[in-house]
Amino acid sequence: MFLRQEKMAGHSDIFHHVRDSAYLELPHFINEGKLPLPRIGDFQITKFMLLQVVAGLITLLIGWGLARRASKDGATKGRIWNFFEAIAVYLRDEVVRPTIGDGHSHAEEHVDSHGHVLHGHTPSHHEPRVTEDHGHGGPAALHKAGHPADRFLPFVWTVFFYVLFCNLLGAIPFLGSPTGDINVTAALALTAFAATFLAGVSELGFVGFWKNLVPPLDAPFLMKVMLVPMMFVIEVLGLIIKHGVLAVRLFANIMGGHTVIGVMLAFIAADAVISGPLWYLVTPAAILGQVGIGLLELFVAFLQAYVFAVLATIFIGMGSHPH
């Protein structure tokens, strides 16, 4: 596949810079502009595979650094760490907790301030939970507990920062954006689908998750017999399509931006421009246009990471809450 793509790569193919390849692009005066990547048996390591590992390591280092600083000092220090902490806190407080909510599939036992057990009570995230102090035998002690939706935070945070860094790597010359490949975004959408399914099963049960796809109908029995199977098929297809669109949206935005930049820069190398005075007009216009689109791409990198994280959170909430 890569040999076929390399044969197609040339001045007539404006997409070869945004496709995956079996080599890293370098300046043309270094090793003829290509650094071949190793092949392990029949397994070829590609540029996007390598860049995904880089994005994953950066995400891991940021998460580890934030956790270490927060647990050690109680708060992060430094502009860079505060920047990433602000993003993480915003996703927690403004996206995950309000969207997913407290969960309603089962109630827990809680103890009030007088030591009485409250049956069937599900506290809101604003209400302090109470735990019983068995060690001292006295009244229960109040303490603030984490929000029930926080168990999905590691996934949402990881998805956001991973997609963000995959997008931003394309802004570095001679690299690329792995999210400009439909295979990468499809794998990300598949993880979002798995998170939705697992969240729904944990809250509603395996059978309850599938039953929850069809909203309750206030209709005669015979009409329900006809409508429920049709609605179930439509809802299952809709669940698959929603996550499929999640992959296509991210891929199309990243691929489209890089393609526009490639087309603009290709104007400079056009034969009609090189051989005539149009070069002095087209070259500055193409460079300025590329700079403008590049700045827009930086905004899109953050925006698409945010959109992916928000939609993944919405799907998790929809899958784990009854209609």
SULJO-V394260 format. One record per residue. OMEGA is omega in whole degrees, -180 to 180 (* if undefined). NEAR is the number of other C-alpha atoms within 10 Angstrom. D_FIRST is the distance of its C-alpha to the first C-alpha in Angstrom with 2 decimals. Layout:
OMEGA;NEAR;D_FIRST
OMEGA;NEAR;D_FIRST
This chain:
-178;7;0.00
177;14;3.78
179;10;5.46
180;8;5.22
180;16;6.32
177;13;8.69
179;10;10.10
-175;14;10.85
-179;15;12.47
-178;12;16.16
-179;11;19.46
-179;10;18.56
-177;14;15.73
-176;19;17.61
-172;18;14.89
179;18;12.90
-180;17;15.58
176;21;15.20
172;19;11.47
-178;19;10.23
-180;22;9.27
179;22;9.86
173;17;13.23
178;18;16.32
179;20;17.79
171;15;21.30
-171;11;24.08
179;9;23.56
177;8;26.54
175;10;25.07
180;11;22.74
175;10;21.50
-178;14;20.26
174;16;17.50
-177;13;17.95
177;15;15.23
-174;15;14.98
177;12;15.87
-179;11;14.04
-175;8;16.27
177;6;15.87
-177;6;12.64
-180;8;12.47
174;14;10.72
-176;16;12.94
-179;18;11.63
-178;21;13.96
176;24;14.61
-180;16;15.42
-179;14;17.88
176;19;19.35
176;20;19.91
178;13;21.84
179;16;23.83
179;22;24.66
179;19;25.68
178;14;27.90
177;15;29.55
179;21;30.27
-179;15;31.70
179;12;33.85
178;17;35.24
179;18;36.11
-180;12;37.67
179;13;39.57
-179;20;40.97
-178;15;42.03
-179;14;43.69
-180;14;45.59
-179;14;46.70
-177;10;47.97
-175;10;49.65
-176;9;51.31
179;10;51.28
179;14;49.52
180;20;46.78
-179;14;47.85
-175;7;46.17
-177;9;44.61
-180;11;40.97
176;15;41.71
178;14;43.93
-179;12;41.17
178;16;38.78
179;20;41.73
178;12;42.71
-178;14;39.29
-180;19;39.39
178;13;42.98
179;12;42.28
180;21;39.47
-171;21;41.88
-174;13;44.98
-178;11;43.68
-170;20;40.58
-176;27;40.46
180;20;44.18
-175;16;45.25
-177;18;42.28
178;21;42.24
-173;18;45.99
-173;18;48.11
-174;18;46.96
-173;12;49.34
179;14;48.53
179;10;51.22
180;12;54.15
175;10;55.02
179;12;58.43
-177;19;59.74
179;19;63.03
-175;17;65.13
179;15;67.18
178;10;70.11
180;16;68.22
179;12;67.96
178;14;64.85
-178;12;63.25
175;11;61.80
-178;11;59.05
176;13;58.66
-175;17;55.31
174;15;55.85
-177;13;54.15
176;17;52.19
-173;9;55.25
178;12;57.56
177;14;58.11
-176;19;57.62
175;20;60.28
-176;18;60.07
-178;19;63.00
-177;13;64.47
-175;9;65.15
-177;6;66.01
176;8;69.00
-179;8;70.03
178;11;70.67
-180;17;69.23
-180;18;65.50
179;15;63.97
171;15;62.00
179;11;58.62
179;11;55.75
177;13;52.76
179;11;49.14
-180;19;47.91
-179;15;46.48
-177;18;43.28
179;17;42.68
176;12;40.90
-178;17;37.88
180;17;38.06
179;11;35.82
-177;16;32.92
178;25;33.58
-179;19;34.11
180;17;30.95
-178;21;28.85
-175;23;30.54
178;25;30.27
178;24;26.72
180;27;25.51
-177;24;27.83
172;24;26.52
178;26;22.85
-174;25;24.01
179;23;26.22
179;20;23.72
178;23;22.25
179;17;25.70
-179;9;25.46
176;10;24.33
173;14;21.05
-180;18;20.00
179;24;18.65
177;29;19.31
179;30;17.24
171;30;19.10
177;27;17.35
-177;20;14.38
179;17;15.38
180;14;14.13
-179;20;16.61
176;23;19.38
177;20;19.01
177;12;19.59
178;22;22.54
178;23;23.92
176;17;23.76
177;16;25.89
177;25;28.27
179;22;28.59
179;13;29.37
177;20;31.94
-179;23;33.53
-179;18;33.81
178;18;35.23
179;22;37.64
180;26;38.85
-179;17;39.37
-179;13;41.24
-171;18;43.52
-174;22;44.04
-176;15;43.03
180;13;40.32
-180;10;42.30
178;16;43.63
-179;22;40.19
177;17;39.37
-178;15;42.93
179;19;42.73
-179;20;40.04
179;20;42.80
178;13;45.68
-178;12;49.21
174;11;50.70
-174;8;54.34
177;10;54.59
-174;8;56.44
-177;10;55.16
178;8;54.12
177;11;52.13
-180;15;50.37
180;11;49.45
-172;10;47.69
-174;14;46.17
178;16;44.99
179;12;42.33
-180;12;40.99
180;15;41.00
179;17;39.33
-180;13;36.36
-178;14;36.16
177;17;36.40
176;14;33.69
179;11;31.33
178;13;32.52
179;16;31.80
-178;15;28.16
179;12;27.84
-180;16;29.49
174;22;26.93
177;16;24.08
176;14;25.67
179;22;25.91
-176;24;22.13
-179;17;21.74
-179;17;24.68
180;28;23.44
-175;22;19.91
-179;15;21.45
-178;17;24.12
179;24;22.07
-178;20;19.26
-180;15;22.07
180;17;24.13
178;22;21.58
178;18;20.62
178;17;24.36
179;20;24.82
179;19;22.05
180;15;23.69
180;20;27.08
179;19;26.20
177;16;24.51
-178;18;27.97
-176;21;29.32
179;15;27.03
-177;14;27.73
-178;10;29.47
-180;12;32.41
-177;16;33.02
-174;15;32.74
-177;10;35.15
-180;9;37.76
179;10;39.95
-178;12;37.66
-177;18;35.79
177;12;38.71
-175;11;38.56
-175;18;34.85
178;19;33.92
180;12;36.38
180;16;35.59
-180;19;31.82
178;16;32.45
177;12;34.96
179;16;32.75
178;19;29.89
179;13;32.43
178;12;33.67
178;17;30.29
176;18;29.49
176;13;32.69
178;12;31.89
177;22;28.51
177;15;30.52
-180;12;32.63
179;20;29.73
178;25;28.21
-177;17;31.47
-178;13;32.03
174;20;28.75
179;20;29.17
-180;21;32.69
180;16;31.80
-179;23;29.24
-179;23;31.92
-179;19;34.66
176;16;32.88
178;27;31.88
178;26;35.57
180;18;36.80
177;22;34.76
178;24;36.13
179;23;39.61
-178;18;39.27
-175;26;38.13
179;27;40.92
175;19;43.85
180;20;45.72
*;10;46.23
